[in-house]
């Protein structure tokens, strides 16, 4: 898989193969939550206390209108991944003056500043795109291809794999999006 990045000696290829095998073996064994490993019980791991996006924008000198603050609150407090329409719907419950244009402009602003990611979640829900704020570590989206349930998985092992990719491919990783699909335990029982 990684051997296409640059030419590899047999020793380097063996090292990469061991790292990938270790990742596959460890990730298939259920683990309890630790600071090095967490799995969401619902759709999202809420990484930070509300207010981080507002602080980040304020620190960058970006004007925070009431409507923009409402949108940030909606996005940070969401227990699942939301699309633009759902963000608008929830925001209007807090402030009826929030418009669709404000939602899309705020999403664009947050994406440009690297504060949120746009996800397609394996297109399980059609062509909709979903948005989530960054946590302190990247995570993997794990989706059931039958029922559509999405969970988040984060692990030190994933961080180590990214470091290996950085070393072996000579790339500074600035964006990491990984989605894994399969059948959840409930769907396998059916």
Secondary structure as GFF3:
##gff-version 3
##sequence-region A 1 190
A	DSSP	three_ten_helix	2	4	.	.	.	ID=ss1
A	DSSP	alpha_helix	10	28	.	.	.	ID=ss2
A	DSSP	beta_strand	37	39	.	.	.	ID=ss3
A	DSSP	alpha_helix	52	59	.	.	.	ID=ss4
A	DSSP	alpha_helix	66	77	.	.	.	ID=ss5
A	DSSP	beta_strand	82	83	.	.	.	ID=ss6
A	DSSP	alpha_helix	84	94	.	.	.	ID=ss7
A	DSSP	alpha_helix	100	112	.	.	.	ID=ss8
A	DSSP	beta_strand	116	119	.	.	.	ID=ss9
A	DSSP	three_ten_helix	121	123	.	.	.	ID=ss10
A	DSSP	beta_strand	130	133	.	.	.	ID=ss11
A	DSSP	beta_strand	140	144	.	.	.	ID=ss12
A	DSSP	beta_strand	150	155	.	.	.	ID=ss13
A	DSSP	alpha_helix	156	169	.	.	.	ID=ss14
A	DSSP	beta_strand	178	182	.	.	.	ID=ss15
A	DSSP	alpha_helix	185	189	.	.	.	ID=ss16
###
